[in-house]
Amino acid sequence: MEQNEEERIAALIPHNPDLKAAYEEHQNLKAQVDTLQMKSFLSSEEELDKKKLQKLKLAAKTKMLRMVEEITRGQGNEQSA
C-alpha cells in the first residue's frame, strides 16, 4: 500500500469501526503472506495457501479503499452542503 493511502486510512480509522475492521483484516492477511514468503521453500499446499491469501488480501485492500473513497466522498458532500 502506498504511504498516501496509509495516511488517509490512518486518519479515518478512529471515526469508522468498519474501516478499522477492514484494515485489521488486511494487515492480518499481509502478515500471513509475509510469513509464507519468508520461507526458502514452499510445499505445494503452502504455495496454494499463499496464492489464496494473496487474493484475499487484494480483496480486503479493494474493499478498504472503496470504503475510504465513500467516506471521503461523503465528507466532500457534507462540506459543500
C-alpha positions, 0 to 999 in steps of 0.5 A, a space after each residue: 500500500 502506498 504511504 498516501 493511502 496509509 495516511 488517509 486510512 490512518 486518519 479515518 480509522 478512529 471515526 469508522 469501526 468498519 474501516 478499522 475492521 477492514 484494515 485489521 483484516 488486511 494487515 492480518 492477511 499481509 502478515 500471513 503472506 509475509 510469513 509464507 514468503 519468508 520461507 526458502 521453500 514452499 510445499 505445494 499446499 503452502 504455495 496454494 495457501 499463499 496464492 489464496 491469501 494473496 487474493 484475499 488480501 487484494 480483496 480486503 485492500 479493494 474493499 478498504 479503499 472503496 470504503 475510504 473513497 465513500 467516506 471521503 466522498 461523503 465528507 466532500 458532500 457534507 462540506 459543500 452542503 
